[in-house]
């Protein structure tokens, strides 16, 4: 009985100490703007610090959005969205709202749909495949409500049949420690950790969690395209069927090769004498990514990136493959979009650029 009481007192003391340390960590990261309560951070703002150094200085206009169109058919329009541009916003603009006051980064693609509708002569144009503000790459608009229904059915079919129809180009620290060029699957859970909603890779399927919507099964493949041992960086192609809940970032961190510029999940990987190890997501809160000095030196070349500011997230959705769209007999449609110039510059600085990939 006395032994049990001692254990209880010891556990209570350790819990009190843990809460105090967690509170200190919370206050520290809150001051950096990287952690807040569940209701304080919208999903698109998780990586907001990634885009600040390089996207808040630019403006976006409806003509800029129109110039980013890379593909158009009778059914869909593809836009190569820059990083830092949000698809959805709090308010919707009419055609008359498109002017100098709305010509700011805070403007959204959804806000400019009336303008695009006029330019493309599509009165029912809607967002089909969205993309979060801190990502760059291919997003899709549907030209009619009927087309959007067909598109949603196509996407649902791809997810059900475990077909990775989206491909991302990511710059990683190190090489992913997982099988390459083969089909993989993982269970990703959404949990409330460190005062915010975060994703974790679950070792097993929990049926009740999937039924509640707090766990998803993702099918993906990982293919290193270019590896530079001098800078310890890689350009990796990740093809996936679901990119919800920062799936690509959490998977890359899980495989000991966090995405460059990931200030949310990269803290789960740490290095000891150059050897990567995994840390528990339950014990390690999000923090500004610790980038090796040689990488910062390389990126600071020509002044494109600052050593004193958090790096943007180097993650670009470069390809979307649609099968059986708009009808079952339709051949596969492959839409690609090259990364923006800042991304290309980073590839050159890190020795990862291969011009044949972007022909």
PEMO-V468728 format. One record per backbone hydrogen bond with DSSP energy under -0.5 kcal/mol. CO is the residue of the C=O (numbers start at 1). NH is the residue of the N-H. If there is no record, write none. Layout:
BEGIN
CO&NH ; CO&NH
END
This chain:
BEGIN
1&5 ; 2&6 ; 3&7 ; 4&8 ; 5&9 ; 6&10 ; 7&11 ; 8&12 ; 9&13 ; 10&14 ; 11&15 ; 12&16 ; 13&17 ; 14&18 ; 15&19 ; 16&20 ; 17&21 ; 18&22 ; 19&23 ; 20&24 ; 21&25 ; 22&26 ; 23&27 ; 24&28 ; 25&29 ; 26&30 ; 27&31 ; 28&32 ; 29&33 ; 29&34 ; 29&35 ; 30&33 ; 37&40 ; 37&41 ; 40&42 ; 42&45 ; 43&46 ; 45&48 ; 47&50 ; 47&51 ; 48&51 ; 48&52 ; 49&53 ; 51&54 ; 51&55 ; 51&56 ; 52&56 ; 55&58 ; 61&65 ; 62&66 ; 63&67 ; 64&68 ; 65&68 ; 66&69 ; 68&80 ; 71&78 ; 75&143 ; 76&73 ; 77&141 ; 78&70 ; 78&71 ; 79&81 ; 79&139 ; 81&137 ; 82&85 ; 84&86 ; 86&109 ; 87&110 ; 94&97 ; 95&98 ; 97&99 ; 99&103 ; 100&103 ; 102&104 ; 104&107 ; 108&112 ; 109&112 ; 110&113 ; 112&116 ; 113&117 ; 114&118 ; 115&119 ; 116&120 ; 117&121 ; 117&122 ; 122&125 ; 126&142 ; 128&130 ; 129&140 ; 132&135 ; 133&84 ; 136&317 ; 137&81 ; 139&79 ; 140&128 ; 140&129 ; 141&77 ; 142&126 ; 143&124 ; 144&148 ; 145&149 ; 146&150 ; 147&151 ; 148&152 ; 149&153 ; 150&154 ; 151&155 ; 152&156 ; 153&157 ; 154&158 ; 155&159 ; 156&160 ; 157&161 ; 158&163 ; 159&162 ; 162&164 ; 163&165 ; 165&321 ; 166&240 ; 167&318 ; 167&319 ; 168&170 ; 168&238 ; 169&316 ; 170&172 ; 170&236 ; 171&260 ; 172&174 ; 172&234 ; 176&178 ; 184&220 ; 186&188 ; 186&218 ; 187&202 ; 188&216 ; 189&191 ; 189&200 ; 191&193 ; 191&198 ; 193&196 ; 196&193 ; 198&191 ; 200&189 ; 200&202 ; 202&187 ; 205&207 ; 206&210 ; 207&211 ; 208&212 ; 209&213 ; 209&214 ; 209&215 ; 214&190 ; 216&188 ; 216&218 ; 218&186 ; 219&241 ; 220&184 ; 221&239 ; 222&181 ; 223&237 ; 226&235 ; 227&229 ; 228&232 ; 228&233 ; 232&174 ; 233&228 ; 234&172 ; 234&236 ; 235&225 ; 235&226 ; 236&170 ; 236&238 ; 237&223 ; 237&239 ; 238&168 ; 239&221 ; 240&166 ; 243&246 ; 244&247 ; 246&250 ; 247&251 ; 248&252 ; 249&253 ; 250&254 ; 251&255 ; 252&257 ; 253&256 ; 255&177 ; 258&173 ; 259&262 ; 260&314 ; 261&263 ; 262&266 ; 265&268 ; 266&269 ; 268&279 ; 270&277 ; 272&275 ; 274&276 ; 275&272 ; 277&270 ; 280&283 ; 280&284 ; 283&285 ; 289&291 ; 292&295 ; 292&296 ; 293&297 ; 294&298 ; 295&299 ; 296&300 ; 298&301 ; 299&305 ; 300&303 ; 301&304 ; 306&309 ; 312&314 ; 313&315 ; 314&171 ; 315&136 ; 316&169 ; 316&318 ; 317&138 ; 318&337 ; 319&167 ; 320&322 ; 320&335 ; 321&323 ; 322&333 ; 327&330 ; 330&324 ; 332&334 ; 333&322 ; 333&335 ; 335&320 ; 340&343 ; 340&344 ; 341&345 ; 342&346 ; 343&347 ; 344&348 ; 345&349 ; 346&350 ; 347&352 ; 347&353 ; 348&351 ; 354&357 ; 355&358 ; 356&359
END
